[in-house]
Amino acid sequence: MLFTKFATTLTGPFDPIPLPPESEAIDYEGELVVVIGERGRRIPRERARDHIAGYAVANDVSMRDYQYKTHQWLQGKAWDASTPVGPDLVTLDEITEPLTLRTFVNGENVQEASTERLIFDVATLVSVVSEFATVEPGDLILTGTPGGVGYRREPQLLLQDGDVVVVEVDGIGRIENRCVADRA
């Protein structure tokens, strides 16, 4: 499943996450971010790393009730300031893969997985995206989230006003965001 995001969806690694009043099912998704460093189109998988500037950390906050209204996920994934990214850009030569990603909600470890478990590895993601779109320096590709999202838990663990979400990837960094009711 691929979908796009608008620039307005991005927010800082320590900025508040506004919880829109229109949604009743707001969820976290810790993810590794691939940052494109070199323009490319139809990039062969074996050359994908040449086009990567580095990695960062993200939380792909999702409004699940809006996401599942149609087969298109855009309306659940593109809310303003719903995607914290950062804290740094770490180049590939600075890390040793595989990497471990962890997500915490109010201190509780709710997601933990190795990048070895990605359905599609980073090189495949860059190659496939570049088949239909030219990737440009600064473009971000979020790699997907491991199991443990709140919407799929029993009982569900959906984000509320005041919750603190931390996403960390070993060797890449850590983002921390407080959820704040958006009354605007």
Contacts in CASP RR format, 6 or more apart in sequence:
PFRMAT RR
TARGET T0000
AUTHOR 0000-0000-0000
METHOD contacts of the structure
MODEL  1
MLFTKFATTLTGPFDPIPLPPESEAIDYEGELVVVIGERGRRIPRERARD
HIAGYAVANDVSMRDYQYKTHQWLQGKAWDASTPVGPDLVTLDEITEPLT
LRTFVNGENVQEASTERLIFDVATLVSVVSEFATVEPGDLILTGTPGGVG
YRREPQLLLQDGDVVVVEVDGIGRIENRCVADRA
1 73 0 8 1.000
2 128 0 8 1.000
2 129 0 8 1.000
3 72 0 8 1.000
3 73 0 8 1.000
3 74 0 8 1.000
3 77 0 8 1.000
4 74 0 8 1.000
4 78 0 8 1.000
5 77 0 8 1.000
5 78 0 8 1.000
5 83 0 8 1.000
6 78 0 8 1.000
8 80 0 8 1.000
8 81 0 8 1.000
9 77 0 8 1.000
9 78 0 8 1.000
9 79 0 8 1.000
9 80 0 8 1.000
9 81 0 8 1.000
9 82 0 8 1.000
9 83 0 8 1.000
10 81 0 8 1.000
10 83 0 8 1.000
10 84 0 8 1.000
10 85 0 8 1.000
10 140 0 8 1.000
11 17 0 8 1.000
11 81 0 8 1.000
11 82 0 8 1.000
11 83 0 8 1.000
11 84 0 8 1.000
11 85 0 8 1.000
11 177 0 8 1.000
12 84 0 8 1.000
12 85 0 8 1.000
12 86 0 8 1.000
12 175 0 8 1.000
12 177 0 8 1.000
13 57 0 8 1.000
13 84 0 8 1.000
13 85 0 8 1.000
13 86 0 8 1.000
13 87 0 8 1.000
13 175 0 8 1.000
13 176 0 8 1.000
13 177 0 8 1.000
14 84 0 8 1.000
14 87 0 8 1.000
14 175 0 8 1.000
14 176 0 8 1.000
14 177 0 8 1.000
15 81 0 8 1.000
15 84 0 8 1.000
15 177 0 8 1.000
16 81 0 8 1.000
16 177 0 8 1.000
16 178 0 8 1.000
16 179 0 8 1.000
16 180 0 8 1.000
17 59 0 8 1.000
17 61 0 8 1.000
17 81 0 8 1.000
17 82 0 8 1.000
17 84 0 8 1.000
17 159 0 8 1.000
17 165 0 8 1.000
17 177 0 8 1.000
17 178 0 8 1.000
17 179 0 8 1.000
17 180 0 8 1.000
18 79 0 8 1.000
18 80 0 8 1.000
18 81 0 8 1.000
18 82 0 8 1.000
18 180 0 8 1.000
18 181 0 8 1.000
18 182 0 8 1.000
18 184 0 8 1.000
19 26 0 8 1.000
19 159 0 8 1.000
19 160 0 8 1.000
19 161 0 8 1.000
19 179 0 8 1.000
19 180 0 8 1.000
19 181 0 8 1.000
19 182 0 8 1.000
20 26 0 8 1.000
20 63 0 8 1.000
20 79 0 8 1.000
20 182 0 8 1.000
21 181 0 8 1.000
21 182 0 8 1.000
21 183 0 8 1.000
22 63 0 8 1.000
22 66 0 8 1.000
23 63 0 8 1.000
23 64 0 8 1.000
23 65 0 8 1.000
23 66 0 8 1.000
23 76 0 8 1.000
23 79 0 8 1.000
24 65 0 8 1.000
24 158 0 8 1.000
25 63 0 8 1.000
25 64 0 8 1.000
25 65 0 8 1.000
25 151 0 8 1.000
25 156 0 8 1.000
25 158 0 8 1.000
26 61 0 8 1.000
26 62 0 8 1.000
26 63 0 8 1.000
26 64 0 8 1.000
26 158 0 8 1.000
26 159 0 8 1.000
26 179 0 8 1.000
27 61 0 8 1.000
27 62 0 8 1.000
27 63 0 8 1.000
27 64 0 8 1.000
27 149 0 8 1.000
27 150 0 8 1.000
27 151 0 8 1.000
27 158 0 8 1.000
27 159 0 8 1.000
28 59 0 8 1.000
28 61 0 8 1.000
28 103 0 8 1.000
28 105 0 8 1.000
28 110 0 8 1.000
28 111 0 8 1.000
28 149 0 8 1.000
28 150 0 8 1.000
28 159 0 8 1.000
28 165 0 8 1.000
28 167 0 8 1.000
29 59 0 8 1.000
29 60 0 8 1.000
29 61 0 8 1.000
29 62 0 8 1.000
29 103 0 8 1.000
29 144 0 8 1.000
29 145 0 8 1.000
29 149 0 8 1.000
30 57 0 8 1.000
30 58 0 8 1.000
30 59 0 8 1.000
30 60 0 8 1.000
30 101 0 8 1.000
30 103 0 8 1.000
30 111 0 8 1.000
30 145 0 8 1.000
30 146 0 8 1.000
30 167 0 8 1.000
31 57 0 8 1.000
31 58 0 8 1.000
31 59 0 8 1.000
31 60 0 8 1.000
31 101 0 8 1.000
31 142 0 8 1.000
31 143 0 8 1.000
31 144 0 8 1.000
31 145 0 8 1.000
31 167 0 8 1.000
32 55 0 8 1.000
32 57 0 8 1.000
32 58 0 8 1.000
32 99 0 8 1.000
32 101 0 8 1.000
32 115 0 8 1.000
32 122 0 8 1.000
32 142 0 8 1.000
32 143 0 8 1.000
32 144 0 8 1.000
32 169 0 8 1.000
32 172 0 8 1.000
33 55 0 8 1.000
33 56 0 8 1.000
33 57 0 8 1.000
33 58 0 8 1.000
33 85 0 8 1.000
33 86 0 8 1.000
33 140 0 8 1.000
33 141 0 8 1.000
33 142 0 8 1.000
33 143 0 8 1.000
34 52 0 8 1.000
34 54 0 8 1.000
34 55 0 8 1.000
34 122 0 8 1.000
34 125 0 8 1.000
34 126 0 8 1.000
34 140 0 8 1.000
34 141 0 8 1.000
34 142 0 8 1.000
34 143 0 8 1.000
35 52 0 8 1.000
35 53 0 8 1.000
35 54 0 8 1.000
35 55 0 8 1.000
35 56 0 8 1.000
35 89 0 8 1.000
35 138 0 8 1.000
35 139 0 8 1.000
35 140 0 8 1.000
36 51 0 8 1.000
36 52 0 8 1.000
36 53 0 8 1.000
36 126 0 8 1.000
36 135 0 8 1.000
36 136 0 8 1.000
36 137 0 8 1.000
36 138 0 8 1.000
36 139 0 8 1.000
36 140 0 8 1.000
36 141 0 8 1.000
37 51 0 8 1.000
37 52 0 8 1.000
37 53 0 8 1.000
37 54 0 8 1.000
37 137 0 8 1.000
37 138 0 8 1.000
38 50 0 8 1.000
38 51 0 8 1.000
38 53 0 8 1.000
38 137 0 8 1.000
39 51 0 8 1.000
39 134 0 8 1.000
39 135 0 8 1.000
39 136 0 8 1.000
39 137 0 8 1.000
40 51 0 8 1.000
40 130 0 8 1.000
40 134 0 8 1.000
40 135 0 8 1.000
40 136 0 8 1.000
41 130 0 8 1.000
41 133 0 8 1.000
41 134 0 8 1.000
41 135 0 8 1.000
42 130 0 8 1.000
42 131 0 8 1.000
43 50 0 8 1.000
43 51 0 8 1.000
43 126 0 8 1.000
43 127 0 8 1.000
43 130 0 8 1.000
43 135 0 8 1.000
44 127 0 8 1.000
45 123 0 8 1.000
45 124 0 8 1.000
45 126 0 8 1.000
45 127 0 8 1.000
46 123 0 8 1.000
48 122 0 8 1.000
48 123 0 8 1.000
48 124 0 8 1.000
48 126 0 8 1.000
48 127 0 8 1.000
49 92 0 8 1.000
49 122 0 8 1.000
49 123 0 8 1.000
51 126 0 8 1.000
51 130 0 8 1.000
51 135 0 8 1.000
52 92 0 8 1.000
52 122 0 8 1.000
52 126 0 8 1.000
53 89 0 8 1.000
53 91 0 8 1.000
53 137 0 8 1.000
53 138 0 8 1.000
54 89 0 8 1.000
54 90 0 8 1.000
54 91 0 8 1.000
54 92 0 8 1.000
55 89 0 8 1.000
55 90 0 8 1.000
55 92 0 8 1.000
55 95 0 8 1.000
55 99 0 8 1.000
55 169 0 8 1.000
55 172 0 8 1.000
56 85 0 8 1.000
56 86 0 8 1.000
56 87 0 8 1.000
56 88 0 8 1.000
56 89 0 8 1.000
56 90 0 8 1.000
56 140 0 8 1.000
56 172 0 8 1.000
57 85 0 8 1.000
57 86 0 8 1.000
57 87 0 8 1.000
57 101 0 8 1.000
57 167 0 8 1.000
57 168 0 8 1.000
57 169 0 8 1.000
57 172 0 8 1.000
57 173 0 8 1.000
57 174 0 8 1.000
57 175 0 8 1.000
58 83 0 8 1.000
58 84 0 8 1.000
58 85 0 8 1.000
58 86 0 8 1.000
58 140 0 8 1.000
58 142 0 8 1.000
58 167 0 8 1.000
58 175 0 8 1.000
59 83 0 8 1.000
59 84 0 8 1.000
59 103 0 8 1.000
59 165 0 8 1.000
59 167 0 8 1.000
59 175 0 8 1.000
59 177 0 8 1.000
60 77 0 8 1.000
60 83 0 8 1.000
60 142 0 8 1.000
60 144 0 8 1.000
60 145 0 8 1.000
61 79 0 8 1.000
61 82 0 8 1.000
61 83 0 8 1.000
61 84 0 8 1.000
61 159 0 8 1.000
61 165 0 8 1.000
62 76 0 8 1.000
62 77 0 8 1.000
62 82 0 8 1.000
62 149 0 8 1.000
62 151 0 8 1.000
63 75 0 8 1.000
63 76 0 8 1.000
63 77 0 8 1.000
63 79 0 8 1.000
63 82 0 8 1.000
64 76 0 8 1.000
64 151 0 8 1.000
64 158 0 8 1.000
66 75 0 8 1.000
66 76 0 8 1.000
67 73 0 8 1.000
67 75 0 8 1.000
67 76 0 8 1.000
67 77 0 8 1.000
69 75 0 8 1.000
83 142 0 8 1.000
84 167 0 8 1.000
84 175 0 8 1.000
84 177 0 8 1.000
85 140 0 8 1.000
85 175 0 8 1.000
86 173 0 8 1.000
86 175 0 8 1.000
87 173 0 8 1.000
87 174 0 8 1.000
87 175 0 8 1.000
88 172 0 8 1.000
88 173 0 8 1.000
90 171 0 8 1.000
90 172 0 8 1.000
90 173 0 8 1.000
94 171 0 8 1.000
95 171 0 8 1.000
95 172 0 8 1.000
97 115 0 8 1.000
98 114 0 8 1.000
98 115 0 8 1.000
98 116 0 8 1.000
99 114 0 8 1.000
99 115 0 8 1.000
99 169 0 8 1.000
99 170 0 8 1.000
99 171 0 8 1.000
99 172 0 8 1.000
100 112 0 8 1.000
100 113 0 8 1.000
100 114 0 8 1.000
100 115 0 8 1.000
100 169 0 8 1.000
100 170 0 8 1.000
101 111 0 8 1.000
101 112 0 8 1.000
101 113 0 8 1.000
101 114 0 8 1.000
101 115 0 8 1.000
101 146 0 8 1.000
101 167 0 8 1.000
101 168 0 8 1.000
101 169 0 8 1.000
101 170 0 8 1.000
102 109 0 8 1.000
102 111 0 8 1.000
102 112 0 8 1.000
102 166 0 8 1.000
102 167 0 8 1.000
102 168 0 8 1.000
102 169 0 8 1.000
103 109 0 8 1.000
103 110 0 8 1.000
103 111 0 8 1.000
103 112 0 8 1.000
103 148 0 8 1.000
103 165 0 8 1.000
103 166 0 8 1.000
103 167 0 8 1.000
104 110 0 8 1.000
104 165 0 8 1.000
104 166 0 8 1.000
104 167 0 8 1.000
104 168 0 8 1.000
105 157 0 8 1.000
105 159 0 8 1.000
105 163 0 8 1.000
105 164 0 8 1.000
105 165 0 8 1.000
106 163 0 8 1.000
106 164 0 8 1.000
107 164 0 8 1.000
107 166 0 8 1.000
110 148 0 8 1.000
110 150 0 8 1.000
110 153 0 8 1.000
110 157 0 8 1.000
111 145 0 8 1.000
111 146 0 8 1.000
111 147 0 8 1.000
111 148 0 8 1.000
111 149 0 8 1.000
112 146 0 8 1.000
113 146 0 8 1.000
113 147 0 8 1.000
115 121 0 8 1.000
115 122 0 8 1.000
115 143 0 8 1.000
117 146 0 8 1.000
118 143 0 8 1.000
118 144 0 8 1.000
119 144 0 8 1.000
120 128 0 8 1.000
120 143 0 8 1.000
122 143 0 8 1.000
125 141 0 8 1.000
125 143 0 8 1.000
126 135 0 8 1.000
126 141 0 8 1.000
129 135 0 8 1.000
129 141 0 8 1.000
135 141 0 8 1.000
150 156 0 8 1.000
150 157 0 8 1.000
150 158 0 8 1.000
151 158 0 8 1.000
159 165 0 8 1.000
159 179 0 8 1.000
160 179 0 8 1.000
161 179 0 8 1.000
161 180 0 8 1.000
161 181 0 8 1.000
162 178 0 8 1.000
162 179 0 8 1.000
162 180 0 8 1.000
163 178 0 8 1.000
163 179 0 8 1.000
164 176 0 8 1.000
164 177 0 8 1.000
164 178 0 8 1.000
164 179 0 8 1.000
165 176 0 8 1.000
165 177 0 8 1.000
165 179 0 8 1.000
166 174 0 8 1.000
166 175 0 8 1.000
166 176 0 8 1.000
167 174 0 8 1.000
167 175 0 8 1.000
168 174 0 8 1.000
168 175 0 8 1.000
END
